[in-house]
Structure formats: C-alpha cells, structure tokens
C-alpha cells in the first residue's frame, strides 16, 4: 500500500540557478537532453478517433505528425518529406484522405509512413521506394494519453512508466472525453510552471478561492523522487468538487469512492504533463516550451461521457474555477521569470512545503546533464 506523507527537503536545499530559467543555451540543452530524449506527452488518443485523423505535435523545434493509421493504430512521423525536406503538413489538425502527400513535389506516403508514389523517379538508377519511408517517431499510449520519444533508441515506455501503471484505474481515464480546452501563452520558463503546480506555499496569497475549498497545508505525497511526483490534497468539509461554489451535480468518474471523493490528486509527469484527478473530472496541463522565457500551456478538462450526454451538461463550473486559478498562477510565474533575470538573484532556500520542487530540480539536473538512472 502506498504511504502518503508530507514532502521534506534536505539540508542546504536551494533553488536552481537563474540561468536555468533564462539562458537560451540551457534551453537548447534541455531540448536535446530532455524533450528529444524523454517520453513527452502530446495529447489524447481520442483526438484522432478515425482512420486518417491527425494532429501536429510541435516539440520545441521539431514538428511531428500523429495520425490514426488504416489498421486503427496510432503512428507518428517526422513532418519532413524524404525528397527535399519540405514540411508535409501545415494545418494543426485534420484528416488525411488515405495518404499523406507533400505539397511541393507530390511524393505520397501511406498513413503508416511507407512511400507510395514518387513522381518521375521511376527511371532514376538505384532508386527504391522502400528505402524512403517517413522517419518514424516512437509513440506510446498510457491512460488515453499519447507520448512521443524522438530518440533513435528510446527507453522502453513500459520500463520508463512502470511506477504509474495501474495507479489511476479508479478514474477510468481512457474512457473520459474532452469537455473543454483552453490555451495560454505564459511569459515564463516551463520549469516555473511545473514548480508552481507542485506547491501550495503560495496558495493563501494567490488563491483565496482555492483555499476555501482545499486547505493549503493538507498536501500528502506518495511519489517524492524521480520523474513522477505528487499526491493528494483534501477537500474541505462540505466541498464536493473544485468548482465555482464548491459543489457539483456530476456523479464521480469511473469507480472513484471512499476517501478519493474528498480528495484531489496532483501529479507531475516529467517533463511536460501536469495531471489533476478530481472526484468528478480530470484536468491536464500539457506544457509546450517555446523558449527559455515562454511556454504555451494547453489545459483540458475530461468528463464521463455518460455525464456529458445528460441534458444540461455544462463543464463551466470546473473550467471557470481553474481558468481563474490558472491565470493567477501565470502572473506569479511571470513575475518570478522577471526576477530570475536580475543580476541580484541568487538561489534561495526551500521550505519543506516546497519539497517536491527540490525533488523536481534534482531530477531535472540529472537528466539535463545526461546522468544515468
């Protein structure tokens, strides 16, 4: 059985250096060591339900086509033609008519990546279509989420995500469906957003409405080191959900019962997924770093499809609550980004309430520097 406890920091625990948040050379190293080597969350499998449905995933500077193949499986391909490198697709999402065609010279590929046709290449000596498929990108599905790994030799997903397998069965995540999606542009480093999500030290000052529904000192964690961090916070007595007003007419998702109906679970999935599991819905933040000082954040709310089919279903009570809370957090992250760029900033001490931040920083540095483990 998992043991939940308060996070703590070790003696001498300090925040990261200012350059870790502001320097573009460090951001470039993060791209190479983290976002091009780790399993990165790119969205939900339900976003491409039919054969030919696709969306583009922009992982720092790389564009990847994520598509439902003719066999019903999900495939991912570098968005690069094997002829002269033109970008194959510009639209962020849509449906391919059975094949993927380059708009420059009409080289045409199957949804699974095989080169089907190459105009005027039939009489070129030594040209073999089979030698020019689209470059594949490793793809994996977990709890309805899709992950990509751009490494040529990715760590097996089942090995990397073993600590999370089976942990969230009660919420029935694969069966939940998108109820609302909001995108934000935040003038802050992606790590500040992860760190802000991982502590409620700031909540009494920044989130008075949140504190009315969930005591800021109630956090207990079962994952306290490594790439996956988090635990739960209690709902106050009488609060049924994190919504405007603190109440909901929605039934619990999946088989959520017992203590879980009075808790919200918050987990960070390194490097870019923030997963929040409520009694009656699930929320995910997917972070898309743009530069050292800018991050696009996609926030999605998922609900039981049976609830969504009920007359009068309206997710606004949950969406409006978290949209307000998100925007409060973005201001905090942005003023932190501004201060971290100052010549006067030096790493400061963590409180025990920021224990998960210390753990995140240690994992981040290990991976950024290519250390084993």
C-alpha positions in Angstrom: 0.0 0.0 0.0 1.3 3.5 -0.9 2.3 5.7 2.0 1.3 9.3 1.8 3.3 11.8 3.7 4.5 15.4 3.7 7.3 16.3 1.4 10.6 17.5 3.0 13.8 19.0 1.8 17.3 18.0 2.6 19.8 20.2 4.5 21.1 23.0 2.3 18.4 22.6 -0.4 18.4 25.6 -2.7 16.5 26.7 -5.8 18.0 26.4 -9.2 20.4 29.0 -10.7 18.8 31.9 -12.5 20.4 30.9 -15.8 18.5 27.6 -15.6 15.3 29.6 -16.3 16.6 32.4 -18.5 19.5 31.3 -20.7 18.8 30.2 -24.3 21.9 27.9 -24.4 20.5 26.0 -21.4 17.1 25.8 -23.1 18.8 24.3 -26.1 20.5 21.7 -23.9 17.1 20.9 -22.4 15.7 20.4 -25.9 18.4 17.9 -26.7 18.7 16.1 -23.4 15.0 16.2 -22.2 12.5 16.9 -24.9 14.2 15.0 -27.7 15.2 12.1 -25.4 12.3 11.6 -23.0 8.7 10.5 -23.5 6.8 13.7 -24.0 3.0 14.0 -23.6 1.4 15.4 -26.8 -2.4 14.9 -26.2 -5.1 12.3 -26.1 -5.7 9.3 -28.4 -9.4 10.3 -28.5 -8.4 13.4 -30.5 -7.8 11.2 -33.6 -10.7 8.6 -33.4 -11.0 7.8 -37.1 -8.6 6.4 -39.8 -6.7 9.4 -41.3 -7.3 11.7 -38.4 -4.2 13.6 -37.3 -2.7 16.4 -35.3 0.7 18.0 -35.3 2.9 17.9 -32.2 5.5 20.7 -32.0 8.2 19.6 -29.6 10.4 22.7 -29.3 11.7 23.0 -33.0 10.5 19.6 -34.3 7.1 19.0 -35.9 5.6 15.5 -35.7 2.5 14.2 -37.5 0.5 12.0 -35.1 -2.1 10.0 -37.2 -4.5 7.1 -37.0 -3.4 4.5 -39.4 -5.5 2.3 -41.7 -5.1 -0.5 -39.2 -6.5 1.6 -36.4 -3.2 2.1 -34.6 -1.6 5.4 -33.9 1.6 6.3 -35.8 4.0 9.3 -35.5 6.2 10.6 -38.3 8.6 13.5 -38.6 6.8 16.2 -40.6 9.6 16.1 -43.2 9.4 14.9 -46.8 12.1 12.4 -47.7 12.7 14.1 -51.1 14.0 17.6 -50.3 12.8 18.1 -46.8 9.7 20.2 -47.3 7.2 20.2 -44.4 4.5 17.9 -45.4 1.6 19.3 -43.3 0.9 22.9 -42.1 -2.6 22.5 -40.6 -2.6 21.8 -36.9 -5.2 19.1 -37.2 -7.4 17.4 -39.7 -7.9 14.2 -41.7 -5.8 12.8 -44.5 -7.7 11.2 -47.4 -5.9 7.9 -47.1 -2.4 9.1 -47.7 0.0 12.0 -46.9 1.2 14.0 -49.9 4.0 16.5 -50.0 2.7 19.9 -51.3 6.0 20.6 -53.1 6.6 17.7 -55.4 3.7 15.3 -54.5 5.7 12.5 -53.1 3.0 10.5 -51.4 3.1 8.3 -48.3 0.8 5.9 -46.6 -0.6 6.7 -43.2 1.8 4.2 -41.8 4.7 6.1 -43.4 5.5 3.9 -46.5 6.4 5.8 -49.6 3.6 5.0 -52.1 4.5 7.3 -55.1 7.4 9.5 -56.2 6.7 11.4 -59.4 9.2 11.0 -62.2 11.6 8.8 -60.2 10.8 5.5 -61.9 13.8 5.9 -64.3 16.3 7.1 -61.7 19.0 4.4 -61.3 19.2 2.7 -57.9 16.1 4.5 -56.6 14.0 2.2 -54.4 10.8 3.5 -52.9 11.1 1.1 -50.0 14.2 3.0 -48.8 12.4 6.3 -48.3 9.6 5.9 -45.8 8.8 8.8 -43.5 11.1 9.0 -40.5 9.2 7.2 -37.7 8.9 8.6 -34.2 8.2 6.3 -31.2 4.7 6.6 -29.9 3.1 5.1 -26.8 -0.4 5.3 -25.2 -1.0 5.4 -21.4 -4.4 6.0 -19.8 -5.7 7.6 -23.0 -2.7 10.0 -23.3 -0.2 9.8 -26.2 3.5 10.2 -25.7 6.3 10.6 -28.3 10.0 9.9 -28.0 12.3 11.5 -30.6 15.3 9.5 -29.5 16.8 7.0 -32.0 16.9 4.4 -29.2 14.2 5.4 -26.7 13.9 3.8 -23.3 11.0 1.3 -23.5 7.9 3.1 -22.4 6.7 0.2 -20.2 10.0 0.4 -18.3 10.0 4.2 -18.0 6.4 4.5 -16.8 6.3 1.4 -14.7 5.8 3.4 -11.4 2.5 4.8 -12.8 0.9 1.6 -14.3 -2.3 0.8 -12.5 -2.1 3.8 -10.2 -5.2 5.7 -11.6 -7.5 2.8 -12.5 -10.4 4.2 -10.4 -10.7 7.3 -12.6 -11.2 5.3 -15.8 -9.0 7.8 -17.7 -9.1 6.1 -21.1 -12.9 6.4 -21.2 -13.1 10.0 -20.3 -13.8 12.6 -23.0 -12.8 16.1 -23.6 -15.3 18.7 -22.2 -13.3 21.9 -22.7 -9.9 23.1 -23.9 -8.2 26.4 -23.1 -4.7 27.5 -24.3 -2.5 30.0 -22.6 0.7 31.8 -23.6 2.8 32.3 -20.5 5.8 34.6 -20.4 7.7 32.2 -18.1 10.0 29.2 -18.3 8.3 25.8 -18.3 10.0 24.7 -15.1 8.4 27.6 -13.2 5.0 26.3 -14.2 5.9 22.8 -13.0 7.2 24.2 -9.7 4.3 26.4 -9.2 1.9 23.5 -9.7 3.9 21.4 -7.2 3.4 23.5 -4.1 0.6 25.3 -2.2 3.0 27.5 -0.1 1.8 30.4 -2.3 -2.0 29.5 -2.2 -3.1 31.7 0.7 -1.7 34.7 -1.0 -2.6 33.9 -4.6 -5.6 31.6 -4.5 -8.2 32.6 -1.8 -11.0 30.8 -3.6 -8.9 27.6 -3.8 -8.1 27.8 -0.1 -11.8 27.9 0.7 -12.2 24.5 -1.0 -8.9 22.8 -0.1 -6.7 23.5 2.9 -3.3 24.6 1.6 -1.5 22.6 4.3 -3.4 19.3 3.6 -1.0 18.0 1.0 0.3 14.5 1.3 2.5 12.8 -1.3 3.3 9.2 -2.2 5.8 9.9 -5.1 8.6 12.1 -3.7 11.5 11.5 -6.0 12.2 10.6 -9.6 10.3 11.7 -12.8 6.8 11.3 -11.3 5.9 13.4 -8.3 2.8 14.2 -6.3 0.0 13.1 -4.1 -3.3 14.5 -2.8 -4.9 17.5 -1.1 -8.1 17.3 0.9 -11.3 19.0 0.0 -12.8 20.9 2.9 -15.9 19.5 4.7 -18.9 20.3 2.6 -17.0 20.8 -0.7 -17.9 18.3 -3.3 -15.6 19.4 -6.0 -13.1 22.1 -7.1 -15.7 24.3 -8.9 -17.2 27.7 -8.7 -19.2 27.4 -5.5 -17.5 24.1 -4.5 -20.5 21.9 -5.5 -21.3 19.7 -8.4 -24.2 17.7 -9.7 -21.9 15.3 -11.6 -21.5 11.8 -10.4 -18.0 10.6 -9.6 -16.0 9.4 -12.6 -15.1 5.8 -13.0 -15.2 3.9 -9.7 -13.9 6.8 -7.5 -15.2 6.1 -4.0 -14.4 6.4 -0.3 -11.6 8.9 0.7 -11.0 9.7 -3.0 -14.3 11.5 -3.2 -12.9 14.1 -0.7 -9.5 14.5 -2.3 -7.9 15.9 -5.4 -4.7 14.2 -6.6 -2.0 16.2 -8.3 0.9 14.6 -10.2 3.7 15.9 -12.4 4.7 13.5 -15.2 8.2 14.6 -16.3 8.8 16.6 -18.3 5.5 18.2 -19.5 2.3 16.7 -18.1 0.5 18.0 -15.0 -2.3 15.7 -14.1 -5.1 16.6 -11.7 -7.6 14.0 -10.7 -10.8 15.2 -9.1 -13.8 13.2 -7.9 -16.0 14.2 -10.9 -13.5 15.2 -13.6 -9.8 15.1 -14.6 -7.8 18.1 -15.7 -4.5 18.1 -17.6 -2.0 20.8 -18.3 0.3 20.0 -21.2 3.4 22.3 -21.4 4.9 23.2 -24.8 8.2 25.2 -24.2 8.7 27.8 -26.8 11.9 29.4 -25.5 13.7 30.0 -22.2 11.1 32.6 -21.2 7.9 31.5 -22.9 5.6 28.5 -22.6 2.4 27.5 -24.3 0.1 25.7 -21.9 -2.8 23.6 -23.1 -5.3 22.9 -20.4 -8.0 20.3 -20.9 -10.9 19.0 -18.8 -12.2 15.4 -19.2 -15.5 14.1 -18.1 -17.5 10.8 -18.0 -19.2 10.6 -21.4 -22.5 9.5 -19.7 -22.4 12.7 -17.7 -21.7 14.7 -20.9 -24.8 13.1 -22.5 -27.1 14.2 -19.7 -29.4 17.1 -20.5 -27.9 20.4 -19.4 -24.3 19.2 -19.0 -22.1 22.2 -18.5 -18.4 22.0 -17.5 -18.2 25.7 -16.9 -18.2 25.4 -13.1 -14.9 23.4 -13.2 -13.5 25.3 -16.2 -14.2 28.7 -14.8 -12.7 27.9 -11.4 -9.4 26.6 -12.9 -9.2 29.3 -15.6 -9.3 31.8 -12.8 -6.7 29.8 -10.8 -4.5 29.3 -13.9 -4.4 33.0 -14.6 -3.5 33.8 -11.0 -0.6 31.2 -11.4 0.6 32.6 -14.7 1.0 36.1 -13.1 3.1 34.5 -10.3 5.2 32.6 -12.8 5.8 35.7 -14.9 6.9 37.9 -12.0 9.2 35.1 -11.0 10.7 34.9 -14.5 11.3 38.7 -14.4 13.1 38.4 -11.0 15.2 35.5 -12.0 16.7 37.5 -14.8 18.1 40.0 -12.3 21.8 40.2 -11.6 20.8 40.3 -7.9 19.1 36.9 -7.9 20.9 34.1 -6.1 19.5 30.6 -5.3 17.3 30.7 -2.1 16.4 28.1 0.5 13.4 25.9 0.1 10.8 25.3 2.8 9.5 21.8 3.5 6.3 22.9 1.8 8.4 23.0 -1.4 9.8 19.5 -1.0 8.5 18.4 -4.4 10.3 21.4 -6.1 13.6 20.2 -4.6 12.9 16.7 -5.9 12.0 18.0 -9.4 15.1 20.1 -9.6 17.3 17.2 -8.8 15.7 15.0 -11.5 15.9 17.9 -13.9 19.6 18.4 -13.4 20.3 14.7 -13.6 18.5 14.4 -17.0 19.8 17.7 -18.4 23.4 16.6 -17.7 22.8 13.1 -19.1 23.4 11.3 -15.9 22.3 7.7 -15.7 19.4 6.5 -13.6 
